[in-house]
Amino acid sequence: MRTWREGNTIFIDLGMYRVVSFKSDIGLLKRMDRAVERFGYRNRSDLIREAVELYLELLDRCGPIAKKLLEETVARCGARW
């Protein structure tokens, strides 16, 4: 394993993967933890990876209207279940 720093970013070489960190408020972390438990993810990383992959796919396919489409879909789902 090799690590290096570029500015404020620390890189960890894990072969095909790279470690990415981000800041989050406690409320979002709790929501992620509930989703991990509820939907059977192994950990937060798997949840985040899938969420980012799906969002990027939406951006690739729908371009600038992707965010609006996602917001409308979420609104149609109604209350959280």
C-alpha positions as CSV (number, residue, x, y, z in Angstrom):
1,M,0.0,0.0,0.0
2,R,1.3,3.4,-1.0
3,T,0.1,6.8,0.4
4,W,0.9,10.3,-0.8
5,R,-0.5,13.8,-0.3
6,E,-1.4,16.5,-2.8
7,G,-2.5,19.7,-1.2
8,N,-5.3,18.9,1.3
9,T,-5.9,15.4,-0.2
10,I,-4.3,12.2,1.0
11,F,-4.2,9.4,-1.5
12,I,-4.0,5.7,-0.6
13,D,-3.2,3.3,-3.4
14,L,-5.3,0.1,-3.0
15,G,-4.8,-1.2,-6.4
16,M,-7.9,-0.6,-8.4
17,Y,-9.5,1.5,-5.7
18,R,-8.8,4.9,-4.2
19,V,-10.0,6.1,-0.8
20,V,-12.1,9.3,-1.0
21,S,-13.2,11.1,2.1
22,F,-15.8,13.8,2.5
23,K,-17.4,15.9,5.2
24,S,-20.9,15.2,6.3
25,D,-23.3,16.4,9.0
26,I,-24.4,14.0,11.6
27,G,-28.0,13.9,10.2
28,L,-26.7,12.6,6.8
29,L,-24.5,10.0,8.5
30,K,-27.5,8.7,10.5
31,R,-29.6,8.5,7.3
32,M,-26.7,6.6,5.6
33,D,-26.5,4.2,8.5
34,R,-30.2,3.5,8.4
35,A,-30.1,2.9,4.7
36,V,-27.1,0.5,5.1
37,E,-29.1,-1.5,7.7
38,R,-32.4,-1.3,5.9
39,F,-31.3,-2.2,2.4
40,G,-28.5,-4.7,3.3
41,Y,-25.4,-2.9,2.3
42,R,-22.2,-4.1,3.8
43,N,-21.1,-0.7,4.9
44,R,-21.3,3.1,4.1
45,S,-18.8,2.8,1.4
46,D,-20.9,0.4,-0.6
47,L,-23.9,2.6,-0.2
48,I,-22.0,5.7,-1.3
49,R,-20.4,4.0,-4.2
50,E,-23.7,2.8,-5.6
51,A,-25.4,6.2,-5.0
52,V,-22.6,8.0,-6.9
53,E,-22.6,5.5,-9.7
54,L,-26.4,5.8,-10.2
55,Y,-26.3,9.6,-10.0
56,L,-23.4,9.8,-12.5
57,E,-25.4,7.4,-14.8
58,L,-28.4,9.7,-14.6
59,L,-26.2,12.7,-15.4
60,D,-24.6,10.9,-18.4
61,R,-28.0,9.9,-19.8
62,C,-30.1,13.0,-18.9
63,G,-27.5,15.9,-18.8
64,P,-28.6,19.1,-17.2
65,I,-32.1,18.0,-16.3
66,A,-30.8,15.1,-14.2
67,K,-31.1,16.9,-10.8
68,K,-34.7,18.1,-11.6
69,L,-35.7,14.6,-12.6
70,L,-34.3,13.2,-9.4
71,E,-36.0,15.8,-7.3
72,E,-39.4,15.2,-9.0
73,T,-39.0,11.4,-8.5
74,V,-38.3,11.9,-4.8
75,A,-41.3,14.2,-4.5
76,R,-43.6,11.6,-6.1
77,C,-42.5,9.0,-3.6
78,G,-44.2,10.9,-0.8
79,A,-43.4,10.3,2.8
80,R,-40.3,8.2,3.7
81,W,-41.2,4.6,4.2
